[in-house]
Amino acid sequence: MNDDHQLLSWVPRLRRYSRALVNNRDDADDLVQDTLERAWAKSGLWGGVADMRAWLFSIMHNLHVDGVRRPRLHTVTMDDDTPEVPVVPTQSDRLAVMDLQAALDLLPVEQKEVLLLVALEDMAYADVAQALGIPIGTVMSRLSRGRERLRCLMEGREGRAEPVRLKVVK
C-alpha cells in the first residue's frame, strides 16, 4: 500500500476519535481535515514514520490542544443524530449512548483522551504515550482514574467516588 493510501485508510478512525473528543460534528471534521493537511504537508517524513496511526493521532492531539488553548469564536450545537451508528438503535440504546456521551463530557480532557484512544481506538498504552507525548505510567494512571470516574458517573455516584487504589507493579 502506498503512503497516500495508507494515510487515507486512517480517516475513519481519525473521524471517530475526533467526534468523540470534541463532541461536535463540524469541529470534528475540521480537526480531521487539519490533521490530514498537516500530515500531507509533512509527507517527506512518511518514510521515517514507524507507526502511521500513532503519528496521525499525535498530530490530531497537538492540534486539539492548540485549539482548546485558543479562544473560541462560536459554538455549534450537536445534531440529534449524533453519534452515528450503523443501525438505528432502540430508544433505550440511544438513551444509554447519550448518557455515556454526557458522562464522557464530564471527564477531564486528559482522562477522556486516554480513555478514547485505548477503548475506542484500541491503541496500546505505548502507542497512546507516544501519540500524547506522555510517559506510559501517566497513560495507565489517567486511564484508571478515567475509567473509575466514568463508572461512577454512569452509576449515578458522581460525587461519591471512592479513591482508586493503584497497585504497585515492579
ZANU-706165 format. One record per residue: residue in one letter; residue number from 1; x, y, z of N, C-alpha, C in turn. Coordinates in steps of 0.05 Angstrom, whole numbers, plus 5000, padded with zeros to 4 digits. Example, Ala and Ser with C-alpha at 12.3 -4.5 7.8 and 13.67 -1.06 7.14 Angstrom:
# residues 2
   code   pos   n_east   n_north   n_up   ca_east   ca_north   ca_up   c_east   c_north   c_up
      a     1     5264      4886   5156      5246       4910    5156     5264      4934   5156
      s     2     5257      4955   5142      5273       4979    5143     5258      5001   5157
***
This chain:
# residues 170
   code   pos   n_east   n_north   n_up   ca_east   ca_north   ca_up   c_east   c_north   c_up
      m     1     5017      4976   5000      5000       5000    5000     5018      5024   5000
      n     2     5013      5043   4981      5030       5066    4981     5022      5085   5003
      d     3     5039      5105   5008      5036       5122    5032     5010      5138   5032
      d     4     5002      5149   5009      4977       5165    5010     4953      5148   5015
      h     5     4953      5123   5005      4931       5105    5012     4931      5096   5041
      q     6     4956      5093   5051      4958       5086    5080     4948      5109   5097
      l     7     4954      5134   5089      4944       5157    5103     4913      5158   5102
      l     8     4902      5154   5079      4873       5155    5076     4859      5132   5090
      s     9     4872      5110   5094      4860       5087    5108     4854      5093   5137
      w    10     4867      5113   5148      4862       5120    5177     4840      5141   5180
      v    11     4830      5152   5159      4809       5173    5161     4785      5165   5178
      p    12     4773      5141   5174      4750       5134    5190     4756      5133   5220
      r    13     4780      5123   5228      4787       5122    5256     4793      5150   5267
      l    14     4806      5167   5251      4811       5195    5259     4784      5209   5263
      r    15     4765      5205   5245      4739       5218    5247     4724      5208   5272
      r    16     4725      5182   5277      4711       5171    5301     4723      5183   5326
      y    17     4749      5183   5328      4762       5194    5352     4756      5224   5356
      s    18     4758      5239   5334      4754       5268    5336     4726      5274   5344
      r    19     4706      5259   5334      4678       5265    5341     4673      5259   5370
      a    20     4686      5238   5380      4683       5232    5409     4697      5252   5426
      l    21     4720      5262   5416      4736       5281    5431     4724      5308   5433
      v    22     4715      5319   5411      4705       5347    5411     4675      5349   5413
      n    23     4660      5327   5409      4631       5327    5414     4616      5346   5396
      n    24     4626      5351   5372      4613       5369    5353     4622      5360   5325
      r    25     4603      5353   5309      4609       5341    5282     4625      5360   5265
      d    26     4618      5385   5263      4632       5404    5246     4661      5409   5256
      d    27     4664      5413   5282      4691       5417    5293     4707      5392   5290
      a    28     4695      5368   5293      4709       5343    5290     4719      5340   5261
      d    29     4702      5346   5242      4710       5344    5214     4733      5364   5208
      d    30     4731      5388   5219      4753       5407    5216     4779      5397   5228
      l    31     4777      5384   5251      4801       5373    5264     4813      5351   5247
      v    32     4797      5334   5235      4807       5312    5217     4820      5325   5193
      q    33     4807      5345   5181      4819       5358    5157     4845      5371   5164
      d    34     4846      5385   5186      4871       5398    5195     4893      5378   5199
      t    35     4886      5355   5211      4905       5333    5216     4916      5323   5189
      l    36     4898      5318   5170      4907       5308    5144     4924      5328   5129
      e    37     4916      5353   5131      4932       5374    5118     4960      5376   5129
      r    38     4962      5374   5156      4988       5375    5169     5005      5351   5161
      a    39     4992      5327   5161      5007       5303    5153     5016      5304   5124
      w    40     4999      5314   5107      5006       5316    5078     5029      5336   5074
      a    41     5028      5358   5089      5049       5378    5087     5076      5366   5096
      k    42     5075      5346   5113      5100       5334    5123     5104      5306   5110
      s    43     5094      5303   5085      5096       5277    5071     5125      5268   5068
      g    44     5144      5286   5068      5172       5279    5066     5182      5263   5090
      l    45     5167      5264   5112      5175       5249    5136     5163      5221   5137
      w    46     5144      5215   5118      5130       5189    5120     5148      5165   5120
      g    47     5170      5167   5105      5188       5144    5104     5200      5137   5131
      g    48     5203      5157   5148      5215       5152    5174     5194      5147   5196
      v    49     5169      5147   5189      5147       5142    5208     5143      5112   5211
      a    50     5149      5102   5235      5146       5073    5240     5117      5065   5243
      d    51     5101      5082   5256      5073       5076    5261     5056      5100   5253
      m    52     5045      5097   5229      5029       5119    5217     5005      5127   5236
      r    53     4993      5107   5248      4970       5112    5265     4977      5129   5289
      a    54     4998      5122   5303      5007       5137    5326     5016      5165   5318
      w    55     5028      5167   5294      5037       5194    5285     5013      5212   5279
      l    56     4993      5201   5266      4969       5216    5259     4954      5224   5284
      f    57     4951      5206   5303      4937       5213    5328     4953      5234   5344
      s    58     4979      5233   5342      4996       5253    5355     4991      5280   5343
      i    59     4990      5281   5317      4984       5307    5303     4957      5317   5312
      m    60     4937      5299   5312      4910       5307    5320     4909      5317   5348
      h    61     4923      5303   5366      4924       5311    5394     4935      5340   5397
      n    62     4958      5345   5383      4970       5371    5385     4953      5393   5374
      l    63     4939      5387   5352      4921       5407    5340     4897      5412   5359
      h    64     4887      5391   5372      4865       5394    5390     4873      5411   5415
      v    65     4897      5405   5425      4906       5420    5449     4910      5450   5441
      d    66     4921      5455   5417      4924       5482    5408     4897      5496   5406
      g    67     4877      5481   5395      4850       5492    5392     4836      5498   5419
      v    68     4841      5481   5439      4829       5485    5465     4841      5510   5478
      r    69     4867      5514   5474      4880       5538    5485     4872      5564   5473
      r    70     4864      5563   5447      4855       5586    5432     4827      5592   5440
      p    71     4820      5618   5444      4792       5624    5450     4774      5618   5426
      r    72     4750      5607   5432      4731       5600    5411     4714      5624   5403
      l    73     4709      5627   5378      4693       5649    5368     4664      5642   5366
      h    74     4658      5616   5363      4630       5608    5360     4627      5580   5370
      t    75     4602      5572   5377      4596       5545    5384     4572      5536   5367
      v    76     4572      5510   5361      4550       5499    5345     4539      5475   5361
      t    77     4513      5473   5364      4502       5451    5379     4503      5426   5362
      m    78     4502      5403   5376      4503       5377    5363     4477      5371   5349
      d    79     4479      5355   5328      4455       5345    5314     4441      5325   5332
      d    80     4416      5320   5326      4401       5299    5340     4410      5271   5333
      d    81     4422      5268   5310      4430       5241    5301     4459      5234   5309
      t    82     4472      5249   5326      4499       5243    5335     4497      5226   5360
      p    83     4512      5206   5364      4534       5196    5347     4523      5177   5325
      e    84     4538      5174   5304      4530       5157    5282     4533      5128   5290
      v    85     4514      5112   5283      4515       5083    5287     4506      5070   5262
      p    86     4515      5046   5255      4508       5033    5230     4479      5024   5229
      v    87     4465      5020   5251      4437       5013    5251     4422      5032   5269
      v    88     4396      5034   5265      4380       5051    5282     4377      5038   5309
      p    89     4386      5051   5330      4384       5039    5357     4356      5040   5368
      t    90     4351      5023   5387      4326       5024    5401     4327      5049   5419
      q    91     4304      5057   5429      4303       5081    5446     4321      5078   5471
      s    92     4321      5055   5483      4338       5051    5507     4368      5051   5500
      d    93     4375      5040   5477      4403       5041    5468     4411      5070   5463
      r    94     4394      5085   5450      4401       5113    5444     4404      5129   5470
      l    95     4387      5124   5490      4390       5138    5516     4416      5130   5530
      a    96     4423      5104   5528      4448       5095    5540     4472      5109   5527
      v    97     4472      5111   5501      4493       5124    5486     4495      5154   5494
      m    98     4472      5166   5496      4471       5195    5504     4481      5198   5533
      d    99     4474      5179   5551      4485       5180    5578     4515      5177   5579
      l   100     4525      5158   5562      4554       5154    5561     4568      5179   5550
      q   101     4557      5191   5529      4569       5215    5518     4569      5238   5539
      a   102     4547      5241   5554      4546       5261    5574     4566      5256   5596
      a   103     4570      5231   5604      4589       5224    5625     4618      5229   5614
      l   104     4623      5222   5589      4650       5227    5578     4656      5257   5577
      d   105     4636      5273   5572      4640       5302    5571     4647      5313   5599
      l   106     4640      5299   5620      4646       5309    5647     4675      5301   5656
      l   107     4687      5283   5641      4715       5275    5648     4734      5298   5642
      p   108     4756      5300   5657      4777       5318    5649     4788      5310   5621
      v   109     4796      5330   5605      4805       5325    5578     4827      5304   5577
      e   110     4846      5305   5596      4868       5287    5597     4859      5258   5600
      q   111     4839      5253   5617      4829       5226    5621     4812      5218   5597
      k   112     4797      5236   5586      4780       5230    5563     4797      5222   5539
      e   113     4818      5236   5533      4835       5230    5511     4846      5201   5513
      v   114     4857      5195   5536      4870       5169    5540     4848      5147   5539
      l   115     4826      5151   5551      4804       5131    5551     4794      5126   5523
      l   116     4791      5147   5507      4782       5143    5479     4802      5129   5462
      l   117     4828      5136   5465      4848       5123    5449     4851      5093   5456
      v   118     4849      5086   5481      4852       5058    5490     4826      5043   5484
      a   119     4803      5053   5492      4778       5038    5489     4766      5040   5461
      l   120     4765      5063   5450      4752       5067    5424     4771      5060   5401
      e   121     4796      5068   5403      4815       5064    5381     4832      5039   5385
      d   122     4829      5026   5408      4843       5001    5413     4874      5004   5410
      m   123     4884      5027   5419      4913       5031    5417     4926      5020   5442
      a   124     4951      5010   5439      4967       5001    5461     4976      5024   5478
      y   125     4981      5019   5503      4989       5040    5522     5014      5055   5511
      a   126     5033      5040   5500      5058       5053    5490     5051      5071   5466
      d   127     5033      5063   5449      5025       5080    5427     5010      5105   5436
      v   128     4994      5102   5457      4980       5126    5468     5000      5145   5480
      a   129     5019      5134   5495      5040       5150    5507     5056      5166   5485
      q   130     5062      5152   5464      5076       5165    5442     5059      5186   5429
      a   131     5034      5180   5423      5016       5199    5410     5011      5224   5427
      l   132     5009      5221   5453      5003       5244    5470     5028      5257   5482
      g   133     5051      5244   5478      5076       5255    5488     5078      5254   5519
      i   134     5068      5233   5531      5069       5229    5560     5081      5202   5567
      p   135     5091      5198   5591      5101       5172    5599     5079      5151   5600
      i   136     5087      5126   5597      5067       5104    5597     5053      5102   5624
      g   137     5068      5108   5645      5056       5107    5672     5033      5127   5675
      t   138     5037      5150   5662      5016       5171    5663     4992      5161   5647
      v   139     4996      5148   5625      4974       5136    5609     4958      5117   5627
      m   140     4972      5099   5641      4959       5080    5658     4943      5093   5681
      s   141     4955      5113   5694      4941       5126    5716     4917      5142   5706
      r   142     4920      5156   5684      4897       5171    5673     4875      5152   5664
      l   143     4882      5130   5653      4862       5110    5644     4848      5099   5668
      s   144     4862      5092   5689      4850       5081    5713     4831      5101   5726
      r   145     4840      5125   5729      4823       5146    5741     4799      5153   5723
      g   146     4804      5153   5697      4782       5159    5679     4761      5138   5679
      r   147     4770      5112   5679      4750       5090    5680     4734      5091   5705
      e   148     4747      5096   5728      4733       5097    5753     4713      5120   5754
      r   149     4722      5143   5745      4704       5166    5744     4680      5162   5726
      l   150     4686      5150   5703      4664       5144    5684     4645      5124   5696
      r   151     4655      5104   5709      4638       5083    5723     4621      5097   5744
      c   152     4632      5114   5759      4616       5129    5780     4595      5146   5767
      l   153     4602      5160   5746      4582       5177    5733     4559      5160   5721
      m   154     4566      5138   5709      4545       5121    5697     4527      5108   5718
      e   155     4538      5103   5742      4522       5091    5763     4508      5112   5780
      g   156     4512      5137   5774      4499       5159    5788     4512      5165   5815
      r   157     4537      5158   5818      4553       5163    5842     4573      5186   5836
      e   158     4564      5206   5823      4583       5227    5814     4602      5238   5835
      g   159     4592      5246   5857      4609       5258    5878     4618      5239   5899
      r   160     4609      5214   5897      4615       5195    5919     4635      5174   5911
      a   161     4653      5180   5892      4672       5160    5883     4693      5155   5905
      e   162     4698      5130   5909      4719       5122    5928     4745      5125   5914
      p   163     4766      5131   5928      4792       5135    5915     4802      5109   5902
      v   164     4814      5112   5879      4825       5089    5864     4851      5080   5878
      r   165     4852      5055   5884      4876       5044    5897     4893      5032   5875
      l   166     4915      5045   5869      4933       5035    5848     4952      5014   5860
      k   167     4957      4993   5845      4974       4972    5854     5002      4978   5845
      v   168     5022      4974   5863      5050       4978    5856     5059      4954   5840
      v   169     5070      4960   5816      5080       4939    5799     5109      4942   5796
      k   170     5124      4920   5801      5153       4921    5799     5163      4908   5774
***
